Amino acid sequence: MTKHEEYYRRMIDENSALFNDFMDLHDKYEKNPQIWQSEFNRKGEKIVGIIREWERRLCSHSEKGSYGKYSANLADKFWYLVRNDFSKIDFIGVKAISST
């Protein structure tokens, strides 16, 4: 298991209740974004905060010196895993506009 996979798994395991709850909400949001947008934004803020904290943990030692580019690639790989499970994660914070 690679380092970014290990950190991703640890993040999910240590926050399993939050991520399980968010997965259910994420599935509802995928089916009907207009109804679930505000709750998705509210709960998603906390989830993104956790993800960013784990991203910092993962990349903190490699950002200094000659490993800066490696750190960016590591962060990209970590976010790829996040987006693989939560494809709509980038929609957190979006304001829903009704069509009426």
C-alpha positions in Angstrom: 0.0 0.0 0.0 1.4 3.4 -1.0 1.7 6.3 1.5 -1.2 8.2 0.1 -3.4 5.1 0.1 -2.4 4.4 3.7 -3.2 8.0 4.8 -6.5 7.9 3.0 -7.5 4.6 4.6 -6.5 5.9 8.1 -8.5 9.1 7.5 -11.6 7.1 6.6 -11.1 4.6 9.4 -10.6 7.2 12.1 -13.6 9.2 11.0 -15.8 6.3 9.9 -19.1 7.6 11.3 -18.7 11.0 9.7 -17.7 9.6 6.3 -20.4 6.9 6.3 -23.0 9.7 7.1 -21.5 11.9 4.4 -21.5 9.0 1.9 -25.3 8.6 2.4 -25.8 12.3 1.9 -23.5 12.3 -1.1 -25.6 9.6 -2.8 -28.8 11.6 -2.1 -27.1 14.7 -3.5 -26.1 12.9 -6.7 -29.7 11.9 -7.3 -31.3 15.3 -6.5 -28.8 18.2 -6.0 -31.3 20.9 -5.6 -33.0 19.3 -2.6 -29.8 18.3 -0.8 -27.5 21.2 -1.7 -27.7 23.2 1.6 -27.2 20.1 3.8 -24.4 18.8 1.5 -22.6 22.2 1.8 -23.0 22.3 5.6 -21.8 18.8 6.3 -19.4 18.8 3.5 -17.4 21.7 5.0 -16.5 19.5 7.9 -15.5 16.7 5.6 -13.3 18.9 3.5 -11.7 20.2 6.6 -10.8 16.7 7.7 -9.6 15.8 4.2 -7.3 18.9 4.1 -5.9 18.1 7.5 -5.0 14.6 6.4 -3.5 16.0 3.1 -1.3 18.3 5.2 -0.2 15.4 7.3 0.7 13.4 4.2 2.6 16.2 2.5 4.1 18.1 5.4 7.5 16.5 5.4 8.0 16.5 1.6 7.1 20.1 0.9 10.5 21.4 2.1 13.6 21.3 -0.1 13.8 19.4 -3.3 10.6 17.4 -2.7 8.1 20.2 -3.5 7.0 18.7 -6.8 6.7 15.3 -5.2 4.5 16.8 -2.6 2.1 18.2 -5.2 1.9 14.9 -6.9 1.3 13.2 -3.6 -1.6 15.6 -2.9 -3.0 14.9 -6.3 -2.9 11.2 -5.8 -4.6 11.6 -2.4 -7.4 13.8 -3.8 -7.8 11.3 -6.7 -8.8 8.7 -4.0 -11.1 11.2 -2.4 -12.8 12.0 -5.7 -13.0 8.3 -6.6 -15.3 7.7 -3.5 -16.9 11.1 -3.4 -17.2 12.3 -7.0 -19.2 15.4 -6.1 -16.8 16.6 -3.4 -15.9 19.6 -5.5 -19.5 20.8 -5.4 -19.4 21.6 -1.7 -20.0 25.3 -1.3 -21.9 25.7 -4.6 -25.1 27.7 -4.3 -28.1 26.0 -5.9 -30.2 28.3 -8.1 -33.8 27.3 -8.6 -35.1 27.3 -12.2 -38.4 29.0 -11.2 
